[in-house]
């Protein structure tokens, strides 16, 4: 039997626990527990009143039985009665029982609340601490309603002891997280901020956790905490480990408080210059300490040191305003990419994904491409390999796109099944976005289908067909390439779909070669027909009727296939209907009617890539997928179909005014710098440097522009970020035009400046005041409110 102290020990409890441990079977344990429950029930129901010690002992036994996994349906009132005791041990057991067993909807909550109010009003720090712990542990809405207004008063009261302040801050944090609507903002908010200057670091740590959570919902209420947080952080960073002995963890001064302060600062933009200078010194000191030799070989030392470092890097990335710090942070993370600790490699890759979206550190991240590729090949942990894929995707631009796509394709052959679909989407997006030569894009997508056809979603092969149809210069190459790919003995069904669609539209472009004559094309596709699913067979039937129009010489062969019983009497109604209708069409329709009905598909309207939309949905908000829109690659193809341009110095230095989005042939501005891009703006790529002196007509804008021949109002240009609308009215020889810009994103436009460019002879005849009106309610030219 374990030793029992003479003071607080409960001999009966110790004996009971010993008996339970000595039970040889589950049945013996249940028998002993049932015997004890019957004894406790008889004691509680007996005529003789129990003293505090006995209540405490029996309540402890009930608590132990509950922790063993057995249900307890009595004893709650006895536990509530213990709360009124003046003995610490009895009150402690009562609060412990209530915290563990009492449901938030219990009928006893009102009695419990009364006992808690008495303890909070007692000003006894021990009893107040127990009461606050119970409130935080239960955290019900009823308790929030009862104590949300009282706890802030305890927190900011001048005579409250430090230990009670810590408990009050954490208790209020718990109530705010469960019932934020019940925690009132008031005068105490300005006073709680000053707890960051408290001499007791435990109070500061608890207060920082509370302020960080409150500031995320009410930033204006707590903006004065920024300067205080920087001041406190500066004192911690510059202090020696001996100065904060009680809060030094393996030679790292107050690491938990440092991390919390850095997280608090991430709730706000960069501070004023005076405070920013001090904050920059703190961050530089943290980066410098990371380079120093470790003061201990213990893993706890490195963990605490790296925790502060990574949080500091997160703050540097959040502010995104100090190029020197961003580059230093990138270099520091680069050292971790080959660290023996898997967690450090993972965190380094994850942080560098965010750094890659900054214009200041993008080039520094690219210098580590070989290390990241090596990690992709050799890393054992699948989660680290996934972060390596994310980083390669984030650091990709026109200069390294082909290398990164090639490495991703090589890795895809051996990649874990759980991440293959995501890699396929990323390869498809990169190949489309950075395709300087669209023949390379076609080769990449076909190779992608060959390697991981099961993971190529419909969005991927839909997109390659859209691009091929919209680009005349790649149609012949695409037809030739898919024809050669289909000659493989085993083809994935997605490749058959792509081949059927492209050959049905552009098979005539390669029909002059005897090796790809019309009959050979048809036989090649039909050899795959019986191995495909119903939707693919339906597509191939449509290809066959297209061949009737393209190649009249094989019309009879195709009609024989359509006339066969396997088609006309097919069990699938869709295939049967297509076969019947296509056969009838090819039989009775004249050549001119066939040419009209089966003419080549028109270009697809431009819109946001469905592949990118699917990747965003798969990864969720706040990931590198969202951040890739603001990368500093200036000549990105926004819609995936504009003419890819080679990168050269003269082209990059030529600004493209926003009016050229409409492609109206206006002359570009010269010798003017491009508008500055905010780090958080999603319009960087829209208003970016163009690779050509005169921007081409925006895809789809020619059709929109033609509509205004017959009407005065409508949409002139639209993509996934921006909508440009036009309203006009005319009276005799006078006219007035309004251009409206609509923000289609959830991010506020910053540094938005529309520009109107007119020919010289038209310039003198236009009054431009109030001619460009922003959707946001003011005139960009005269700075007046727009009604």
Secondary structure as UniProt FT lines:
FT   HELIX           11..21
FT   HELIX           26..45
FT   HELIX           52..67
FT   TURN            68..69
FT   HELIX           76..82
FT   TURN            83..84
FT   HELIX           88..101
FT   TURN            104..105
FT   TURN            107..108
FT   HELIX           109..121
FT   HELIX           125..138
FT   HELIX           141..156
FT   TURN            158..159
FT   HELIX           162..178
FT   HELIX           180..182
FT   HELIX           188..193
FT   HELIX           194..197
FT   HELIX           201..217
FT   HELIX           219..222
FT   TURN            223..224
FT   HELIX           225..238
FT   TURN            241..244
FT   HELIX           245..247
FT   STRAND          248..249
FT   TURN            250..251
FT   STRAND          252..253
FT   HELIX           255..265
FT   TURN            266..267
FT   HELIX           273..291
FT   HELIX           299..319
FT   HELIX           323..336
FT   TURN            337..338
FT   HELIX           342..355
FT   TURN            356..357
FT   TURN            359..361
FT   HELIX           362..366
FT   TURN            367..368
FT   HELIX           369..378
FT   HELIX           382..395
FT   TURN            398..400
FT   HELIX           401..412
FT   TURN            413..414
FT   HELIX           417..433
FT   HELIX           438..452
FT   HELIX           453..455
FT   HELIX           458..470
FT   HELIX           472..474
FT   HELIX           475..485
FT   TURN            486..487
FT   HELIX           493..506
FT   HELIX           507..509
FT   TURN            511..512
FT   HELIX           514..516
FT   HELIX           518..529
FT   TURN            530..531
FT   HELIX           534..550
FT   HELIX           552..554
FT   HELIX           555..563
FT   HELIX           565..568
FT   HELIX           573..588
FT   HELIX           591..597
FT   HELIX           610..619
FT   TURN            621..622
FT   HELIX           624..627
FT   HELIX           628..630
FT   TURN            634..635
FT   HELIX           649..652
FT   HELIX           658..662
FT   TURN            679..680
FT   TURN            682..687
FT   TURN            699..700
FT   HELIX           701..707
FT   TURN            708..710
FT   STRAND          714..718
FT   STRAND          722..731
FT   TURN            732..733
FT   STRAND          734..743
FT   HELIX           760..763
FT   TURN            764..765
FT   TURN            769..770
FT   STRAND          772..774
FT   TURN            775..776
FT   STRAND          778..779
FT   TURN            780..782
//
